[in-house]
Amino acid sequence: MQVFILVAGTLALTTYCQLMIKGRALAHMRTDVRRSRFDYLMAMFTDIGTWSAIAAAVVAAVCWTLAVRQAPLTLVYPFMSLSFLFVPVLSAVLFKEPVTWRQGVGLVLIVVGVTVVGIAHQP
């Protein structure tokens, strides 16, 4: 059970990281569209939101390292593909990014694949 908490933590933190970086990128793009790439990167890397995303990525790596110590990679790694579900769905909600029907089909296939892997590892 603990391994799934660690995997869920990895997924949540990874998703948070991606969404926060995107959110901060959008915020900094809106402030001055004429700024140079260097100025943009400086703004991003002096932003507390960006640093919280980096910290989340580090904690996610710790969770993942502990998870793979306790469970077969063939079981836990397919669950990481759920980040390819969570990030686009939440991006659509938070940032109004489009999700096409083809992407929707792909997202459903990811869920089906993870379900099949989970069932296959049942005793």
N, C-alpha and C positions, 0 to 999 in steps of 0.2 A: 504493500500500500504506500509506503514512504517513497518508493521509486516513482510512483505516478504523481505524487505531490511535487517531487523534484522536476519531473518532466512538465507538469502543468506550470510550475514556476518559471521554468525555462521558456515555455511558450508565451506566457503572459509578459514576461520581461522583454523578450525579443519583439513581441508585437508592440509593446509600449515604446521601445527604442525606435522602431521604424516609423511609427506614427508621430512621435515627438520630433524626430529629425525632419520629417516632412512638414509638420506644422511650423516649426521654427524657420525652415527654409522659405516657406510661403510668407511668413511674417517679415523676414528680412528682404525678400524680393520686393515686397510692396513698399518698403520704406524709401528706397531709392533705386529705380531701375537702371540708372546710369552708373552705378558703382562698379568698380573693377572687380575681377574675380578675387584678387587678393583682399580687397576691402570686404567683400562678401564673406570670404572664409574667416577673416578676422572677426567680423560681427558674429558669425556662427559659433566660433570657438571661444568667444568671450561671453556667450549666452548661457545663462543658468539652465535653461531647458535642454540645450545641447549637452551640457555636462551631466544632467540627470539621465539623459539617454545613454551616454557613455558609461555611467555608473551602473545603469540597469543592464547593459551588455556584459559588464564584468561580473555582476552577480548572476546573470543568466549562465555565464561560462562556469561559474562555481557550481551552480545547481546541476548543470549538464554533466560536469566532471563527476559529481557524486552519484548521479543517476546511472551513468554507464559503468560505474564501479559495482553497482548492485544488481544490474539486470543485463540480459543479452542485448547487444546492439541490434540484433535482428528484430527484437521486440520494441525497443524504445525509439529507435531512429525513425521508423515510419510515422510515429506520432508528431515528429518535428515538421512533417509536411503540412500539418494543420495550420502552421503559420502562413502558408500560401492560401489558406482559406480566410483566416482572421484578418490579415492585413488588407486584402482587397475589399472585403465586406465592410470593415470599419472605415476604410478610406472613402468608400462610396457614401457612408453615413456622415462622416465628419467633414470631408473635403468636397463632397458632391462629385467625386470622380465617377465616370461611367463604368459600368460592368456590362459587357455585351452578353448576349445569350450564349455565345460560344464559351466565353469565360465562365459563365454560370454552369454550363455542362461540365467544364473542367473542374470547377469547385465541387460539384456533386461527385465526380469520379474520385477526387481526393478523399472525400468522406467515405465513399464506398471502399476504397482501397485500405484506408486505416481501419475500418470496421472488419474487413476480411482478415487483416493481419492480427487484429486483436482476438478475433474468434479462433484463428489458427493456433494461437498460443495458449488457448484454454486447456487445462489438464483433462 
